[in-house]
């Protein structure tokens, strides 16, 4: 009987450790994904600002519309 209780307590310990690890992995992945999205958004923002040079629209499309 004592072995069963100890085994059950041990299994609970392992289950709790696994849960902590899985929750940590989820939080890490969520944080990394958020950071990557922010980085790509900023890169896109800088590219648009560079292409537009402070204008509301980029100039490269004007000739296309004319043609």
C-alpha positions in Angstrom: 0.0 0.0 0.0 2.8 2.4 0.9 4.4 1.8 -2.5 1.1 2.7 -4.2 0.9 6.0 -2.3 4.5 6.9 -3.0 4.0 5.9 -6.7 0.9 8.1 -6.9 2.7 11.1 -5.2 5.6 10.6 -7.6 3.3 10.6 -10.6 1.7 13.8 -9.3 5.2 15.3 -9.0 6.0 14.4 -12.6 2.7 15.6 -13.8 3.1 19.0 -12.1 6.7 19.4 -13.4 5.4 18.5 -16.9 2.7 21.1 -16.6 5.1 23.8 -15.5 7.4 23.0 -18.4 4.6 23.0 -21.0 3.2 26.3 -19.7 6.7 27.9 -19.8 7.2 26.7 -23.4 3.8 28.2 -24.4 4.7 31.6 -22.7 8.1 31.6 -24.4 6.7 30.8 -27.8 4.0 33.5 -27.4 6.6 36.0 -26.4 8.9 35.1 -29.3 6.1 35.3 -31.8 5.0 38.7 -30.5 8.5 40.0 -30.8 8.9 38.6 -34.3 5.6 40.2 -35.4 6.7 43.5 -33.9 10.1 43.3 -35.6 8.6 42.6 -39.0 6.0 45.4 -38.6 8.7 47.9 -37.8 10.8 46.7 -40.8 7.8 47.2 -43.0 7.1 50.6 -41.5 10.7 51.7 -42.2 10.6 50.4 -45.8 7.4 52.3 -46.4 8.8 55.4 -44.9 11.9 55.1 -47.0 10.0 54.5 -50.2 7.6 57.3 -49.6 10.2 59.8 -48.3 7.7 61.5 -46.0 5.0 61.7 -48.7 1.6 60.3 -48.2 2.1 57.9 -51.2 5.2 56.5 -52.8 6.2 58.1 -56.2 7.0 54.9 -58.0 3.4 54.2 -58.7 2.6 57.5 -60.5 4.3 56.5 -63.7 2.6 53.1 -63.7 -0.9 54.8 -63.5 0.0 57.2 -66.2 1.1 54.4 -68.6 
